[in-house]
Every structure is written in structure tokens, then in C-alpha cells.
Amino acid sequence: MRQYRLLIVLLFIVATTYAQNRLTIDDAIKYAFENNIELQKQSAKLSKAKVEIDESARLPNPIFSYSREELKFGDLSYNEWIASGTLSLNFLWNRWSKINSKEKAKEVEQLLYERLKIKTAADVRSQYYAYFLYSKLLSEFDGFIKQLEEIAGISNYRLSEGDISDYEYRRILVEINKIKSIVTEVELKKNKYFNNLNLLIGLNDVKDIEVVPFNYSLQLEHELDQLTSIALENRKDLLAFKTMIESEKSSLSYNKIQIIPEMSLTAGYKEQADNFNGTVFQLNVAVPLFDRNQTGIEKSEIQIDLLSKELLFLKEKIKREVSETYTRFTSKKMIYDSTKDSKLESIFSTAAYSYQQGEISLVDFIDGMNAYVDGLILQTDLEIEVYSSLFRLEDAVGKEIIKIGQ
């Protein structure tokens, strides 16, 4: 009975470990949104923008003053004291334009945060899928290496029987070692994709992850013109630039209000030695003879003009980005569709069988091995490029356009 319990515990531990290392694409994106350092930096900027709104909404601190005079001249004496408070009046018309400007600045940071999330999701999908395909490729190569070692054993037997020459046997071993070296490079590339994925999602303590296949449709529902229009309507960085201009216009309004001179009101209580006492008021107004905030106004106008030009540039950049990624995706997809049914397995199996039967030469057999290896790597890299360009296209459009395949 104890043995059964121990077995159940072991199975539970294995199942738990398996579940902990199993990572779906949705999990990977969720972890990236939580842990990615670039998103955290942008989130911090957003938090600072919210703090600045609160700061701009606060009323200015009043200034408390107390003065006392005690004067004497011979037997004569005189004293008085004043307690007063002073408050700047400019906040009455400065406060709302300043708050509006800060709220627009917060909207900008929020839009840039959303834009970065879309880009991060595309990066995660690309690295996730590349890691998945190279893990699959490495598994196929492991089986292929076992087949080659079996062929090497058969060739050694044929050498002892005098069916093949020592040169032919050595040549086969050289090719097998060359392919093993290629497989090592494949493993290094798989590890690179794993490390890239880990950096994106922030699971730095996890040394091994089992990724799960996902099926995204390669069929687009929109043509290039439609995708370009969608991008110009939905790209968060473009919306952020438009909001920047609105924010700068609010800053311009704020700077124009600064033409109104600095004003403050003082109210207090005064008491004199002759028993005269009562309230005192004082209004302070700066005379705007020289400084009428011309510099602040000019800076805002220059910034608005610059942002307007940058907005036009960004629109053209987005159009080109969508066009380039769309063209890249469609061209890669066309090649991928024409090669995905190439039946590479039959190339090697046919070459191996024909060579063992003496129907083809050593050179033809080696060509068959190399064609199989090169074909597998080429097909894997091409599939990575197709899906990566699809993810980049969605990133360029700035809106979900990828559908789950059937």
C-alpha cells in the first residue's frame, strides 16, 4: 500500500513539473505584459504622468507673514504688529489649462504603452514560434542521426564483407560527422530563440520550457489598401502624436495666459500701540513691461509646428511599413505554399534504400543526405519567416488581423 502511495506522489510531482514548464502562446504574452522591462519602463512613465496631473491640480501653498515693530525715542515709544497670509491668484486661470495639458500628456503615455504591448506581443509570437519550430527540427534531426548511425554500422559490415571500399566507408563517416556539426548549430540556434523568448517574458529562472503548437491562419481578410487605412486609424503611436499636438496646444494656451501678470492677495490683522487695530488687505500686481512670456509662447508654437511635420512623416512611414511587411509576407507565403508539401522524408529514405541496394552511387547517396538536411533547415527557416512577417504585419497595422486557423 505504501508503494502505491509513493507511486501516486511521484506521478503527481512529475505531472506538476510538466504543467509548470508547459507554456502556451497566451501564457507567454501574459508573462511578457507582466514582466517585460520595456513595458515596465513605459508603465513607470504613465504613472509619473498621473502624478503630474495630481500635482497640477493642487492649490498653491499660502504664505504666512508676521511682523512686529517696537520703536522708542526718549520717553516716547511706539509698537505695532501684523499677521497676514498671502495667496497667489494666478492659479484661478492657470490651473485648468495646466491640468488639461497634463491629462493630454498622460493620454500620450497610455497610447504609447498600448503601442508597446502590441509590438511586444508580436515579438513574443515570433520568438515563441521560432523556438517551437527549431525544437521540432532538432527532434527530427535526433531521429535522423540515429538512422545515419545505423547506416554507418551497416556500412562497416559491408566493408568487412568487401562490398564497399575503405574510402567509401570513411567518406560516409565524414558526412555523418558534418551533419552532426550542422545539428549542433541547429541546437545553438534553438537555444538563442529560447533565450530571446525568456528575455521577453521575464521567466529568467526557467531553464527549459515546453511550448505548445498554435495554429494561426495565413489567410488575410484585407488587401493592402484596407490594411493601410486600418493602420492610419488604429496605430497607437500615430494617435499619440495627435494627442501630443493637442497637449502642446494646451501648453500654448497656458503660456498665453501667462501674459496676465503675477498677482497675489494678502489679508491679515494689524494692531498698534494706540489701540488702533483691524484687518489689512494688500493686492500685489506685477507690471508686465518687459517679460510677457514671449519665450514660452514661441517655444510652444515652434513645438506645434515641429510635431505637425513629424505627424505627416509618421503617416508616410506607417504606409511604407505596412506596404513592406505586406509584400514580404505575401512573397514568403507564396514560396512557403509551394514548398511545404515537398515530402523531404522520401528524399532521404529513397536515397538510403537505393544506396544499400547498390542502385545509386555514394555521391548520389551523399547528395540525398545533404538535400534532406538542407531542405529541412530551409523549410523551417521559411516557415519562421512567413509567420514572423505575419506577426510584423499585425504590428504594423496596429490591430488584430490574425485569425486562429481551422
VENJOCOR-V589200 format. One record per helix or strand of 3 or more residues. SS is the DSSP state (H for helix, E for strand). FROM is the first residue (numbers start at 1). LEN is the number of residues. Records with the same first field share a line. If there is no record, write none. Layout:
SS->FROM-LEN, FROM-LEN
This chain:
H->2-20, 25-11, 37-21, 91-71, 166-36, 224-11, 236-22, 294-46, 344-13, 362-36
E->63-11, 76-13, 263-10, 277-9
